[in-house]
Amino acid sequence: MRRNKLSFFLFLSFLFFIASCHQETHDTLPYQCPMKCEGEKIYSEKGTCPVCNMDTQPIEEKILQSENEDEILETSIFNLTSKWNTQNKETIELKDLKGDVLVIVMIYTSCKAACPRLVADMRNIYASVNDKTTKYILVSIDPETDTPERLKEFAIENQMDNNQWVFLQGTVEDVREFSNVLAVKYKRISPLDFSHSNIISVFDQQGVLVHQQEGLGVDNEETIAEIMALSKAVQEVN
């Protein structure tokens, strides 16, 4: 009987030891940005990523894996219910792009000044990132002229005619709404021309804005680094 009691006591002690070790291990886990904005950099304490401002997570608890795949975050562009025509005459909503890293710019195809340089910046970013998952979205601010047929011609002319390039035509109202979300200002200054902001925006796979690049012909290094970090996180989850 004494031996049985001793064995039972030792068994309980062992279980308590295992639980204590597990708790201690969890408490001392290194923390890391779930998007790996800083590569493999880790922190000893929980905090906020200085790049994307997301809470750091214990390395064994990947936030991307724990999120409900059907959930749309409050700050996501996927909450917009507008419908868009693509260069391939498909009708989509922005939420149909969920799951991909998105690089978005607003242009119009008859532009002879800023837009060709924005398009060149997008192509340079595409070539530098060189992955198969990121989507490059070009939204027309002149939907009356930029029909799906015209957008298709433009895509072919500029060697942007694969499934990573998506050109969008929406209604005047939906384009204006989306431009406000992106903080892109534009105004028609003649029957054929617009003045507009020159902004390239990067969204994560949840449709949340994480980075913007403003200007023409600027250094794309930071933008490329952001996209590659997001793309890497997507590929690791998949």
Rosetta blueprint (number, residue, H / E / L):
1 M L
2 R H
3 R H
4 N H
5 K H
6 L H
7 S H
8 F H
9 F H
10 L H
11 F H
12 L H
13 S H
14 F H
15 L H
16 F H
17 F H
18 I H
19 A H
20 S H
21 C H
22 H H
23 Q H
24 E H
25 T H
26 H H
27 D H
28 T L
29 L L
30 P L
31 Y E
32 Q E
33 C L
34 P L
35 M L
36 K L
37 C L
38 E L
39 G L
40 E L
41 K L
42 I L
43 Y E
44 S L
45 E L
46 K L
47 G L
48 T E
49 C L
50 P L
51 V L
52 C L
53 N L
54 M L
55 D E
56 T L
57 Q E
58 P E
59 I L
60 E L
61 E L
62 K L
63 I H
64 L H
65 Q H
66 S H
67 E L
68 N L
69 E L
70 D L
71 E L
72 I L
73 L L
74 E L
75 T L
76 S L
77 I H
78 F H
79 N H
80 L L
81 T L
82 S L
83 K E
84 W E
85 N E
86 T E
87 Q L
88 N L
89 K L
90 E L
91 T E
92 I E
93 E E
94 L H
95 K H
96 D H
97 L H
98 K L
99 G L
100 D L
101 V L
102 L E
103 V E
104 I E
105 V E
106 M E
107 I E
108 Y L
109 T L
110 S L
111 C L
112 K L
113 A L
114 A H
115 C H
116 P H
117 R H
118 L H
119 V H
120 A H
121 D H
122 M H
123 R H
124 N H
125 I H
126 Y H
127 A H
128 S H
129 V H
130 N L
131 D L
132 K L
133 T L
134 T L
135 K E
136 Y E
137 I E
138 L E
139 V E
140 S E
141 I L
142 D L
143 P L
144 E L
145 T L
146 D L
147 T L
148 P H
149 E H
150 R H
151 L H
152 K H
153 E H
154 F H
155 A H
156 I H
157 E H
158 N L
159 Q L
160 M L
161 D L
162 N L
163 N L
164 Q L
165 W E
166 V E
167 F E
168 L E
169 Q E
170 G L
171 T L
172 V H
173 E H
174 D H
175 V H
176 R H
177 E H
178 F H
179 S H
180 N H
181 V H
182 L H
183 A L
184 V L
185 K L
186 Y E
187 K E
188 R E
189 I L
190 S L
191 P L
192 L L
193 D L
194 F E
195 S E
196 H E
197 S L
198 N L
199 I E
200 I E
201 S E
202 V E
203 F E
204 D L
205 Q L
206 Q L
207 G L
208 V L
209 L E
210 V E
211 H E
212 Q E
213 Q E
214 E E
215 G L
216 L L
217 G L
218 V L
219 D L
220 N L
221 E H
222 E H
223 T H
224 I H
225 A H
226 E H
227 I H
228 M H
229 A H
230 L H
231 S H
232 K H
233 A H
234 V H
235 Q H
236 E H
237 V H
238 N L
